[in-house]
Amino acid sequence: MEKGLSAKKKVIGIVLFAIEVLTICFFIFFAEYNKARKEHSQKTNARSTIVALNEIEELQKAGDDRVIDKIEDLRQMLYKYEEPSDEKSTGWIVAIYIVSVLLIVLLFLIVYVLILRPFDELTEFAEEIANGNLEREFHYKRVNMFGQFTWAFDHMRSEIVRARRCEAEAIENNKTVVASLSHDIKTPIASIRGYAEALTMNMDSSPERRERFAEVIIRKCDDVTKITNDLFLHSLHDLDKLTIRRDEIELSKLIRETLESLSGNADDIIIEGRLPQAKTIGDEGRIAQVIENIITNGRKYAPGTKLHVSGEISDAHTYTLSVRDEGKGIPDKDMPFIFDKFYRGSNVETAQGAGLGLYIVKFIMEQLGGKVSITNKPDGLLVMLTFEIVS
């Protein structure tokens, strides 16, 4: 603001100086004009007097009786003679002076508005940018002679703001993916621990059962390896999100294998009816990850209840996998936010979690071209996973 006021003072000083010079010039002109006008009037009056005297002399020589009348006329003319009035000429000169002053003020006002003030604003804006204040906008003005430059400068600021925003989003996405991968690694580790405990407790009563337990442990170890590889690659900034493969998958087979690996020695998962066979294009590991997250959430937030699983094909284009627990559901006030990252409902009580499970499910389903929906039912919470199927 100090620089803006300084520029205004300079403009005012220049205007006052110009008015002073103009005033002096007009006073000199006015004095010279009046002097010349008076001299002209005196000369004109002298000529008239001389002419009148010559006429009187001629009449006197001729003995004309009109001499006395002429002398009286000359006396009256000299008696009535007055100096020329300055009022009219002074009025015109003052009017011209006022108009000139107004033109000077207008000229410098135009210069200030079109050049000096925009330049001061641009200078102040550049200082704000240099000080790191990128939130201040600098709007383009049509009357601004620096309009194009102003637009380019503000566009540069916008690009810097956008670049910083993208950088902040990239950092946030990096944190989210790392947190998501860290969250996902818990599920296969829990399965490995469950089957390892089953082996320790000698629950593998037959070679076939022992072999199945070992296969599940190996498969879950592979899942852990895949997730840790994702985490490692992401830490090197080779990925900005989880990679999704595009393979042809038999859904019913994948669902059964995933549920069996999650069952272990528990009997809380109930498959209702026959899972219809259908194929989809997607990532087998990611689909299994989605199902594991849904089952894990059901066990965590509706402990001690059964999990009912069913599948249905509709319109020959979509496969819907439904998972329903027998818990209290989610409060209505929390429903709009359940897929937000790090959001946890008001009824989680002491259940441990980071608020990433459903966020991961939604992210993966969208990457697969499917969708997820959650609905409160009278007999529990219903989660529906919809996949696109291929013939």
C-alpha positions in Angstrom: 0.0 0.0 0.0 2.9 2.4 0.7 4.1 2.1 -2.9 0.5 2.7 -4.1 0.2 5.9 -2.0 3.7 7.1 -3.2 2.6 6.7 -6.8 -0.6 8.7 -6.1 1.4 11.5 -4.4 3.7 11.6 -7.4 0.8 12.0 -9.8 -0.8 14.7 -7.6 2.5 16.5 -7.5 2.9 16.5 -11.2 -0.7 17.7 -11.7 -0.2 20.5 -9.3 3.0 21.6 -10.9 1.4 21.6 -14.4 -1.5 23.6 -13.0 0.9 26.1 -11.5 2.8 26.5 -14.8 -0.5 26.9 -16.6 -1.7 29.5 -14.1 1.5 31.6 -14.5 1.2 31.4 -18.3 -2.4 32.5 -18.2 -1.6 35.4 -15.9 1.1 36.6 -18.2 -1.1 36.2 -21.3 -4.0 38.0 -19.5 -1.8 41.0 -18.6 -0.3 41.2 -22.1 -3.7 40.9 -23.7 -5.2 43.7 -21.6 -2.2 46.0 -22.2 -2.5 45.4 -26.0 -6.2 46.0 -25.9 -5.9 49.2 -24.1 -3.2 50.5 -26.4 -5.4 49.6 -29.4 -8.4 51.4 -27.9 -6.3 54.6 -27.1 -4.9 54.6 -30.7 -8.4 54.2 -32.1 -9.7 57.1 -30.0 -6.8 59.3 -31.0 -7.5 58.7 -34.7 -11.2 59.6 -34.2 -10.2 62.8 -32.4 -7.7 63.8 -35.1 -10.3 63.2 -37.8 -12.9 65.3 -35.9 -10.3 68.2 -35.5 -9.5 68.1 -39.2 -13.2 68.4 -40.1 -13.6 71.4 -37.7 -10.5 73.0 -39.3 -12.0 72.6 -42.8 -15.4 74.0 -41.7 -13.7 76.9 -40.0 -11.8 77.8 -43.2 -14.9 77.6 -45.2 -16.8 79.8 -42.7 -19.3 77.1 -42.1 -21.7 77.7 -39.2 -21.6 73.9 -38.3 -18.1 74.5 -36.7 -19.7 75.2 -33.3 -21.8 72.0 -33.6 -18.8 69.9 -34.5 -16.8 71.3 -31.6 -19.7 70.4 -29.3 -19.8 66.8 -30.7 -16.1 66.5 -30.2 -16.4 67.7 -26.6 -19.2 65.2 -25.9 -17.2 62.3 -27.6 -14.2 63.1 -25.4 -16.4 63.4 -22.3 -18.0 60.0 -22.9 -14.8 58.2 -23.7 -14.1 55.3 -21.3 -11.4 52.7 -21.0 -12.5 49.3 -22.7 -14.2 46.9 -20.3 -12.3 43.7 -19.3 -15.3 41.7 -18.0 -16.1 39.9 -21.2 -12.6 39.1 -22.2 -11.8 38.1 -18.6 -14.7 35.7 -18.6 -13.5 34.0 -21.7 -9.9 33.8 -20.4 -11.1 32.3 -17.1 -13.3 29.7 -19.0 -10.3 28.7 -21.1 -8.1 28.5 -18.0 -10.6 26.2 -16.2 -11.0 24.0 -19.3 -7.3 23.7 -19.6 -6.9 22.7 -15.9 -9.6 20.1 -16.3 -7.9 18.7 -19.4 -4.6 18.4 -17.5 -6.3 16.7 -14.5 -8.2 14.3 -16.9 -5.0 13.5 -18.9 -3.1 12.6 -15.8 -6.0 10.7 -14.3 -6.2 8.6 -17.5 -2.4 8.0 -17.3 -2.8 7.0 -13.7 -5.7 4.7 -14.2 -4.4 3.0 -17.4 -0.6 2.8 -16.6 0.5 3.8 -13.1 -2.1 2.1 -11.0 -2.0 -1.2 -13.0 1.7 -1.2 -12.8 1.6 -0.7 -9.0 -0.9 -3.5 -8.6 1.2 -5.8 -10.8 4.3 -5.0 -8.7 2.4 -5.7 -5.5 1.0 -8.9 -6.9 4.5 -10.0 -7.9 5.8 -9.3 -4.4 2.9 -11.4 -3.0 3.8 -14.3 -5.3 7.5 -14.0 -4.3 6.5 -14.2 -0.6 4.6 -17.4 -1.3 1.1 -16.1 -1.2 -0.4 -18.0 -4.2 -4.0 -17.8 -3.1 -4.5 -14.2 -4.2 -6.1 -13.9 -7.6 -5.2 -11.1 -10.1 -8.2 -10.5 -12.3 -7.8 -9.4 -15.9 -9.2 -5.9 -16.7 -10.0 -4.8 -20.2 -8.9 -1.2 -19.6 -5.6 -2.4 -18.2 -2.8 -1.7 -20.7 -0.9 -4.6 -19.0 -4.0 -6.9 -19.5 -2.2 -9.6 -21.6 0.8 -9.6 -19.3 -1.6 -9.6 -16.2 -3.4 -12.7 -17.6 -0.1 -14.5 -18.3 1.1 -13.7 -14.8 -2.1 -14.9 -13.1 -2.1 -18.0 -15.3 1.4 -18.7 -14.1 0.2 -18.4 -10.5 -2.7 -20.8 -11.3 -0.3 -23.3 -12.7 1.9 -23.1 -9.7 -1.1 -23.6 -7.4 -2.3 -26.5 -9.5 1.1 -28.1 -9.5 1.3 -27.8 -5.7 -2.2 -29.2 -5.3 -1.3 -32.2 -7.5 1.9 -32.7 -5.5 -0.2 -32.6 -2.2 -2.7 -35.1 -3.7 0.1 -37.3 -4.9 1.6 -37.3 -1.4 -1.9 -38.0 0.1 -2.5 -40.8 -2.4 0.9 -42.3 -1.5 0.0 -42.3 2.1 -3.4 -43.8 1.3 -2.0 -46.6 -0.8 0.6 -47.4 1.8 -2.0 -47.5 4.5 -4.3 -49.6 2.3 -1.6 -52.1 1.6 -0.7 -52.2 5.2 -4.3 -52.9 6.1 -4.7 -55.6 3.4 -1.7 -57.6 4.7 -3.5 -58.2 8.0 -6.1 -60.5 6.5 -3.8 -63.2 4.9 -1.6 -63.1 8.0 -4.7 -63.8 10.2 -5.6 -66.8 7.9 -2.1 -68.1 8.2 -2.2 -67.8 11.9 -5.6 -69.6 12.1 -4.5 -72.5 10.0 -1.1 -72.7 11.8 -3.0 -72.9 15.1 -5.2 -75.6 13.6 -2.1 -77.7 12.7 -0.6 -77.0 16.2 -3.9 -78.3 17.8 -3.7 -81.5 15.6 -7.0 -80.6 13.9 -5.6 -82.1 10.6 -7.1 -85.5 11.2 -6.5 -86.7 7.7 -3.7 -86.3 5.1 -6.2 -84.6 2.8 -7.1 -82.1 5.5 -3.5 -81.5 6.4 -2.7 -81.0 2.7 -5.5 -78.5 2.3 -4.3 -76.5 5.4 -0.9 -76.4 4.0 -2.1 -75.3 0.6 -4.1 -72.4 2.2 -1.1 -71.4 4.2 1.1 -71.4 1.0 -1.5 -69.4 -0.9 -1.8 -66.8 1.8 1.9 -66.5 2.0 1.8 -65.8 -1.7 -0.8 -63.1 -1.1 1.4 -61.5 1.6 4.3 -61.6 -0.9 2.2 -59.9 -3.6 1.0 -57.2 -1.2 4.6 -56.5 0.1 5.7 -56.3 -3.5 3.1 -53.7 -4.2 4.2 -51.8 -1.1 7.8 -52.0 -2.1 7.1 -50.8 -5.7 4.9 -48.0 -4.5 7.6 -46.9 -2.0 9.8 -46.5 -5.1 7.1 -44.3 -6.8 6.8 -46.9 -9.6 3.0 -47.0 -8.9 0.5 -44.3 -8.2 -2.2 -46.8 -7.4 -2.8 -50.6 -7.1 -2.4 -52.4 -10.3 -5.3 -54.4 -11.6 -4.8 -57.4 -14.0 -7.3 -58.2 -16.7 -7.7 -62.0 -16.8 -10.7 -64.2 -17.4 -11.9 -65.6 -14.1 -14.5 -68.2 -13.0 -16.3 -66.3 -10.3 -18.1 -69.2 -8.5 -14.8 -71.1 -8.2 -12.9 -68.1 -6.9 -15.6 -67.2 -4.4 -15.7 -70.8 -3.0 -11.9 -71.0 -2.7 -11.8 -67.6 -1.0 -14.5 -68.5 1.5 -12.9 -71.9 2.2 -9.6 -70.2 3.0 -11.4 -67.8 5.3 -13.4 -70.5 7.1 -10.6 -72.6 8.6 -12.1 -74.3 11.6 -14.9 -71.8 11.9 -18.5 -72.4 10.7 -19.8 -68.8 10.6 -19.9 -68.6 6.8 -23.0 -70.1 5.2 -23.3 -70.4 1.5 -27.0 -70.2 0.7 -28.0 -72.2 -2.4 -25.8 -72.8 -5.3 -23.4 -70.2 -6.5 -24.1 -69.8 -10.2 -21.2 -70.2 -12.6 -20.1 -67.1 -14.5 -17.0 -65.6 -15.9 -15.7 -62.0 -15.6 -12.6 -60.1 -16.6 -10.6 -59.0 -13.6 -7.8 -59.7 -11.1 -8.2 -62.9 -9.2 -6.1 -61.6 -6.3 -8.0 -58.3 -6.0 -11.4 -59.9 -6.1 -10.3 -62.3 -3.4 -9.0 -59.3 -1.4 -12.4 -57.6 -1.7 -14.3 -60.7 -0.4 -11.8 -61.1 2.4 -12.3 -57.5 3.5 -16.1 -57.9 3.5 -15.9 -61.1 5.5 -13.4 -59.6 7.9 -15.6 -56.5 8.5 -18.6 -58.8 9.1 -16.7 -60.8 11.8 -15.3 -57.6 13.3 -18.4 -55.5 13.6 -21.0 -58.3 14.0 -19.0 -60.8 16.1 -20.6 -64.1 17.0 -23.1 -64.0 14.1 -23.5 -65.9 10.9 -22.4 -64.6 7.5 -24.8 -65.5 4.7 -23.3 -65.6 1.2 -25.3 -66.0 -2.0 -24.8 -65.4 -5.7 -27.2 -64.3 -8.5 -27.0 -63.6 -12.2 -29.3 -60.9 -13.5 -29.9 -59.8 -17.1 -27.2 -62.2 -18.2 -24.7 -59.3 -17.8 -24.1 -58.9 -14.1 -23.2 -61.2 -11.2 -24.2 -60.1 -7.8 -22.5 -61.5 -4.7 -24.4 -60.8 -1.5 -22.9 -61.1 2.0 -25.2 -60.5 4.9 -24.3 -60.5 8.6 -26.8 -60.7 11.5 -25.5 -57.6 13.3 -27.0 -54.2 14.1 -26.1 -52.6 10.8 -24.7 -49.1 10.3 -26.4 -46.0 11.7 -28.2 -44.0 9.0 -26.1 -40.9 9.8 -22.9 -42.8 8.9 -24.1 -44.3 5.7 -23.1 -41.4 3.4 -19.5 -41.6 4.6 -18.8 -45.4 4.9 -16.7 -45.5 1.8 -14.5 -42.5 2.7 -11.0 -43.3 3.6 -10.2 -43.4 7.4 -13.8 -42.9 8.3 -15.1 -45.1 11.1 -18.8 -45.2 12.1 -20.2 -44.1 15.5 -21.0 -47.7 16.5 -17.5 -49.3 16.1 -17.1 -49.2 19.9 -13.8 -51.0 20.7 -13.3 -52.7 17.4 -9.8 -52.0 16.0 -9.4 -50.6 12.5 -8.1 -47.8 10.4 -11.3 -47.0 8.4 -9.8 -48.3 5.2 -11.6 -51.6 4.6 -14.6 -50.4 2.7 -12.6 -47.6 1.0 -10.3 -50.4 -0.4 -13.3 -52.5 -1.5 -14.9 -49.6 -3.4 -11.6 -48.6 -5.0 -10.9 -52.1 -6.3 -14.5 -52.7 -7.5 -14.5 -49.5 -9.5 -11.1 -50.4 -11.0 -12.7 -53.8 -12.0 -15.7 -52.0 -13.6 -18.1 -53.2 -10.9 -19.7 -51.6 -7.9 -20.4 -52.1 -4.3 -23.5 -51.2 -2.3 -24.4 -51.5 1.4 -27.9 -51.6 2.8 -29.3 -51.9 6.3 -31.8 -54.8 6.5 -34.1 -55.8 9.4 -32.0 -59.0 9.8 -28.6 -57.4 9.4 -26.2 -55.5 7.1 -26.3 -56.5 3.4 -23.2 -55.9 1.2 -23.7 -56.5 -2.6 -20.8 -56.8 -5.0 -21.7 -56.5 -8.6 -19.4 -57.8 -11.4 -19.8 -57.6 -15.1 -19.8 -61.1 -16.7 -18.7 -62.3 -20.1 -20.2 -65.1 -22.1 
